[in-house]
């Protein structure tokens, strides 16, 4: 019963808009070349928007656990998993960033038999922004294991299991 509800719940909570790219800072004013002396004062620096969203929970894997044995070079590895919070609040938003070795080509999150892909933002960086829908009170205030799996092109994997609290 719990698996039948929570599997689709994970998919629903992670299937929101894909991760958004960081805004591109606007270039500062530039002076046209002149034949006179260079100006002495420069304009005051402007505050730029943050490049990445803040993550309230950071898990650093040392070393990446559960690696599929394979005698090849460049094994897949998960070095860090960042979440907006270790406690998921329903309803609410969730941000996920998974940092991996460059050999990783895909990352997925799984719980109760349902899997959701986490989009690749750059080599070694996978991100997701989603919405956690409202759930019945019977499923709140419980901890659920979410398995993050990083896969390389040749089929090797690295896995990290994180227990997350749902409130």
N, C-alpha and C positions, 0 to 999 in steps of 0.2 A: 504494500500500500504506500509506504513512504517513498520507495523507489519510483513508483508510478507517478507520484506528484513531483518529487524533487528533481528527477531527470529533466522533464519539460521545464521546471522552474529555472534550472541552471541555463538552459537554452534561452528561455524568455528573458532572463535578467542580463544575459550577455549579448543578446541580439539587437542591440540598439544601434545608433549611428556609429560608423567606424571612427577610429581615432582621428582627431583633427590635427592638422599640421600646425606647428608653431607659427605665429604671425611673423612676417618678414619686417625687420626694423626699417624705418624710412631713413634714407641717407640724409646726413646733416647738410646744412648749407655749404656751398663751395664758392670760393672766390674766383672770379675770372682773372686770368693772368694780366698783370699790369706791368708797365715799364718802370713804375716808381718803387719806393722802398716797401718791403713786406709789412703788413699790419702787425702791431705789437700785441694786441689782445685777441684772444679767440673766444667764440661764444661758449657759454657755460654748457657742460654736458647735460643731455636730457636722459631722463629715466626711461629705459626700454622695458617693454612687457617681458614677463618671465618666459624663458624658452620652453620650459616643460611644466606641467602641472605638478603640484606638491603631492607627495605620497606620504601618507601617515604611517604605513607599515612597510618595512623593508626586511626581506629575508635574504641573507647571503649564504649561499651554499658553499661549503668548504669540506671536501671537494664535492663535485656534483654527484649525488648518490645514484645508485641503480643504473649504471651505464651498461648497455648491451656489449658484451665482450666481442672484440673484433681486432685482428692484428694489423689494422691499417692505421695510417697517420691521421691526424686531425680528428680526434673523437668528438662527438657532440657533447656539449656541456651546458648546464644552466648555472650561471654564476650568481644571479640575483633575480628575485621576484619582488616587485614593488606594487603595493595595492593602496588605494585611497584610504583604507582603514582595515584593520584585522577583523573588525566587526562590521558585517554587512547590515545596513538598516533598510527595512522594507516599509514602505516604498522609498526608493532613493537611487542615487547614482553610484557607479563604481568605475574606477580607473585601474587598469592593469598594465604593467610594463614588465616584460621578461627580457633579461639580458643574457645572451648566450655566446657560445663560441661562434666564429664565422662559418664553421662547417654546417651549422644548423640552417635548414631551409624551411621548416615549419614548426609551429608550436600549437598545442591544443590543451584545453582544460576539460577535465572529465569528472563527473560525479554521478553515481547511480545509473551507469550505463549510457548516459547522454554526453556527447562531446561537442565542443564548440571550438572552432579555429580562432587563433589570435593572429591578427594581420601583421605581416612583416613591414616595419617602417623603414628599416635600413639593415644592412648586414649586421647580425648580432643583436638587433633591437626589434622586439615584437610588442605591439600596443593594442589596447582595446578600451573603448569607453562605452558603457552600457547603462541600462536602467534596471534596478531591482524592483519587480512589481510587488504589489501587496500580496501577502500570503495569509492563510488562516492562522489563527493564534496557536494552534496545535504544533505548527512547524517552527515557531519563534522560540528564542532562547535555547537553542540547541546548537551543538557544534557538528559540522559536516566536513568530511575530508574531500578536498579537491586535488586531483592529480594533474600536474602540469607535465606534459610530455614534449620534449624537443627531439626532432628527428633530422638526421642528415640525409643527403640524397641517396646514399647507398643502403639506407634502411636501419642504421644504428640509431639507438635512442638513449636519452637520459631522462630520468623521471624524478620529480620532487612532489611529495604529498604535503599539502598544507591543511591543517585543521582551521576552518573559518567559522566564526560564530554568527548566527543569523538572528537579528533582533527585529 
